Amino acid sequence: MWRVNDSLAFCQNRYKSGEKKSTNPELQKLFITQAKKTECREWLSEVSNIPLQQSLNDLNQALL
């Protein structure tokens, strides 16, 4: 199942390694678009993108 925790771990690892914070479009491409291409998460194509995008936007805002 797709989880915001996947993107949280990704963002935390970037922070720890001193990398620049990811943008919302980058996170969406990595964690929504790519997830829809996997067999175990292809069901994401059947639901609205809005809640998925908002969860990543909320995460990115919380990491300011």
Backbone torsions as a table, in degrees:
resi	resn	phi	psi	omega
1	MET	NA	142.8	177.5
2	TRP	-71.9	135.8	-179.5
3	ARG	-138.8	145.6	174.8
4	VAL	-62.7	-26.8	-179.7
5	ASN	-59.3	-31.4	176.6
6	ASP	-61.2	-46.0	-178.6
7	SER	-72.9	-32.5	176.0
8	LEU	-61.8	-47.1	178.7
9	ALA	-60.5	-41.5	178.1
10	PHE	-60.5	-47.9	-179.5
11	CYS	-64.3	-39.9	178.6
12	GLN	-64.6	-40.1	178.4
13	ASN	-65.1	-39.9	177.4
14	ARG	-63.1	-42.9	179.9
15	TYR	-62.1	-46.7	-178.4
16	LYS	-62.9	-31.9	-179.3
17	SER	-89.2	3.8	176.4
18	GLY	79.5	13.8	-179.9
19	GLU	-80.0	160.5	178.9
20	LYS	-66.6	145.2	178.0
21	LYS	-62.2	139.4	179.4
22	SER	-72.1	149.2	175.3
23	THR	-86.3	163.4	177.8
24	ASN	-57.8	-45.8	178.6
25	PRO	-60.9	-36.2	177.5
26	GLU	-63.7	-46.3	179.4
27	LEU	-63.0	-41.0	179.8
28	GLN	-63.6	-40.6	178.9
29	LYS	-65.7	-43.0	-178.3
30	LEU	-70.4	-41.0	-169.1
31	PHE	-109.9	-9.6	175.2
32	ILE	-112.6	-59.2	-177.3
33	THR	-59.4	-48.6	-179.0
34	GLN	-68.0	-35.4	179.5
35	ALA	-63.4	-36.8	-179.6
36	LYS	-65.2	-19.5	-178.9
37	LYS	-87.6	-7.2	179.4
38	THR	-92.7	149.6	-177.4
39	GLU	-62.4	-40.7	-176.6
40	CYS	-76.7	-13.4	-178.6
41	ARG	-123.8	13.5	-179.1
42	GLU	-63.8	-18.9	177.9
43	TRP	-62.2	-19.1	178.3
44	LEU	-62.1	-22.2	177.9
45	SER	-69.1	-17.1	-176.9
46	GLU	-90.3	-9.1	-178.3
47	VAL	-113.4	163.1	179.7
48	SER	-64.3	141.9	176.3
49	ASN	-74.9	-21.9	-172.1
50	ILE	-58.2	-50.7	178.9
51	PRO	-64.9	-34.0	178.7
52	LEU	-65.8	-46.6	179.0
53	GLN	-64.6	-40.6	-179.0
54	GLN	-65.1	-37.5	178.6
55	SER	-63.2	-39.0	177.5
56	LEU	-71.6	-36.9	176.1
57	ASN	-61.9	-42.7	179.1
58	ASP	-62.7	-43.0	178.9
59	LEU	-61.3	-48.4	-178.1
60	ASN	-63.2	-37.7	177.9
61	GLN	-66.4	-37.9	-179.4
62	ALA	-67.7	-24.1	-177.3
63	LEU	-89.7	9.2	-180.0
64	LEU	-60.8	NA	NA
